[in-house]
Amino acid sequence: LNAQLDSYLALFETNFTAYINEEFDFVTAFATKSDVPARLLSGGQKVALALAFKFAVSDLLAAQVPIMVLDEPTIWLDDINKPRLAEVLTKAREVTEKGVFVLVATHEPVLFPAFSRLFDVGGEGCCE
């Protein structure tokens, strides 16, 4: 799980790595520091870590739990990391081709190209 977690953090180009210790706490390590508790991360860094963890767990459990739901995953992400999330979601299509579905509720147009299907439930006309 820790290796998968770091591979997804690398997709977000975070300046830290992370692992889950024996107490099941997230611990992060920066190039200049080591073993920083995840609670000290910024809001955007916490979101990146949470999404990386969610994708890593999904990779491990894809055969047993064939759906992953993300509700407004760009909250607290800065404008640099929103397109990175779109890249991660695009790469997640490889998983969906194996029968795992990713359902995302978002108002963020930068993510729309990452989806194979769009449904406009608000009537704002985002989808064709």
Contacts in CASP RR format, 6 or more apart in sequence:
PFRMAT RR
TARGET T0000
AUTHOR 0000-0000-0000
METHOD contacts of the structure
MODEL  1
LNAQLDSYLALFETNFTAYINEEFDFVTAFATKSDVPARLLSGGQKVALA
LAFKFAVSDLLAAQVPIMVLDEPTIWLDDINKPRLAEVLTKAREVTEKGV
FVLVATHEPVLFPAFSRLFDVGGEGCCE
1 20 0 8 1.000
1 56 0 8 1.000
1 57 0 8 1.000
1 60 0 8 1.000
2 18 0 8 1.000
2 19 0 8 1.000
2 20 0 8 1.000
4 55 0 8 1.000
4 56 0 8 1.000
4 59 0 8 1.000
4 60 0 8 1.000
5 18 0 8 1.000
5 19 0 8 1.000
5 20 0 8 1.000
5 52 0 8 1.000
5 53 0 8 1.000
5 56 0 8 1.000
6 17 0 8 1.000
6 18 0 8 1.000
6 19 0 8 1.000
7 56 0 8 1.000
8 51 0 8 1.000
8 52 0 8 1.000
8 53 0 8 1.000
8 55 0 8 1.000
8 56 0 8 1.000
8 88 0 8 1.000
9 16 0 8 1.000
9 17 0 8 1.000
9 18 0 8 1.000
9 48 0 8 1.000
9 49 0 8 1.000
9 52 0 8 1.000
11 52 0 8 1.000
11 84 0 8 1.000
11 87 0 8 1.000
11 88 0 8 1.000
11 91 0 8 1.000
12 48 0 8 1.000
12 51 0 8 1.000
12 52 0 8 1.000
12 81 0 8 1.000
12 84 0 8 1.000
12 85 0 8 1.000
12 88 0 8 1.000
13 84 0 8 1.000
14 45 0 8 1.000
14 48 0 8 1.000
14 49 0 8 1.000
14 52 0 8 1.000
15 30 0 8 1.000
15 31 0 8 1.000
16 28 0 8 1.000
16 29 0 8 1.000
16 30 0 8 1.000
16 36 0 8 1.000
16 41 0 8 1.000
16 45 0 8 1.000
17 28 0 8 1.000
17 29 0 8 1.000
18 26 0 8 1.000
18 27 0 8 1.000
18 28 0 8 1.000
18 29 0 8 1.000
18 38 0 8 1.000
18 49 0 8 1.000
18 52 0 8 1.000
19 26 0 8 1.000
19 27 0 8 1.000
19 29 0 8 1.000
20 26 0 8 1.000
20 27 0 8 1.000
21 27 0 8 1.000
25 37 0 8 1.000
25 38 0 8 1.000
26 37 0 8 1.000
26 38 0 8 1.000
26 49 0 8 1.000
26 53 0 8 1.000
27 35 0 8 1.000
27 36 0 8 1.000
27 37 0 8 1.000
27 38 0 8 1.000
28 35 0 8 1.000
28 36 0 8 1.000
28 37 0 8 1.000
28 38 0 8 1.000
28 41 0 8 1.000
28 45 0 8 1.000
28 49 0 8 1.000
29 35 0 8 1.000
29 36 0 8 1.000
30 36 0 8 1.000
38 46 0 8 1.000
38 49 0 8 1.000
41 49 0 8 1.000
43 76 0 8 1.000
44 76 0 8 1.000
44 77 0 8 1.000
44 78 0 8 1.000
44 81 0 8 1.000
46 76 0 8 1.000
47 73 0 8 1.000
47 74 0 8 1.000
47 75 0 8 1.000
47 76 0 8 1.000
47 77 0 8 1.000
47 81 0 8 1.000
48 77 0 8 1.000
48 81 0 8 1.000
51 70 0 8 1.000
51 73 0 8 1.000
51 85 0 8 1.000
51 88 0 8 1.000
54 68 0 8 1.000
54 70 0 8 1.000
55 68 0 8 1.000
55 88 0 8 1.000
55 92 0 8 1.000
58 65 0 8 1.000
58 68 0 8 1.000
58 95 0 8 1.000
58 100 0 8 1.000
59 95 0 8 1.000
62 95 0 8 1.000
62 98 0 8 1.000
62 99 0 8 1.000
62 100 0 8 1.000
66 99 0 8 1.000
66 100 0 8 1.000
66 101 0 8 1.000
67 100 0 8 1.000
67 101 0 8 1.000
67 102 0 8 1.000
67 103 0 8 1.000
68 92 0 8 1.000
68 100 0 8 1.000
68 101 0 8 1.000
68 102 0 8 1.000
68 103 0 8 1.000
69 102 0 8 1.000
69 103 0 8 1.000
69 104 0 8 1.000
69 105 0 8 1.000
70 102 0 8 1.000
70 103 0 8 1.000
70 104 0 8 1.000
70 105 0 8 1.000
70 106 0 8 1.000
71 104 0 8 1.000
71 105 0 8 1.000
72 105 0 8 1.000
72 106 0 8 1.000
72 107 0 8 1.000
72 108 0 8 1.000
73 85 0 8 1.000
73 104 0 8 1.000
73 106 0 8 1.000
73 111 0 8 1.000
74 82 0 8 1.000
74 85 0 8 1.000
74 106 0 8 1.000
74 108 0 8 1.000
74 110 0 8 1.000
74 111 0 8 1.000
77 85 0 8 1.000
82 108 0 8 1.000
82 110 0 8 1.000
82 111 0 8 1.000
83 110 0 8 1.000
85 111 0 8 1.000
86 110 0 8 1.000
86 111 0 8 1.000
86 113 0 8 1.000
86 114 0 8 1.000
87 114 0 8 1.000
89 102 0 8 1.000
89 104 0 8 1.000
89 111 0 8 1.000
89 114 0 8 1.000
89 115 0 8 1.000
90 113 0 8 1.000
90 114 0 8 1.000
92 102 0 8 1.000
92 114 0 8 1.000
93 114 0 8 1.000
93 116 0 8 1.000
95 102 0 8 1.000
96 102 0 8 1.000
96 116 0 8 1.000
104 111 0 8 1.000
104 115 0 8 1.000
109 126 0 8 1.000
112 118 0 8 1.000
112 126 0 8 1.000
118 126 0 8 1.000
118 127 0 8 1.000
119 127 0 8 1.000
120 126 0 8 1.000
120 127 0 8 1.000
END
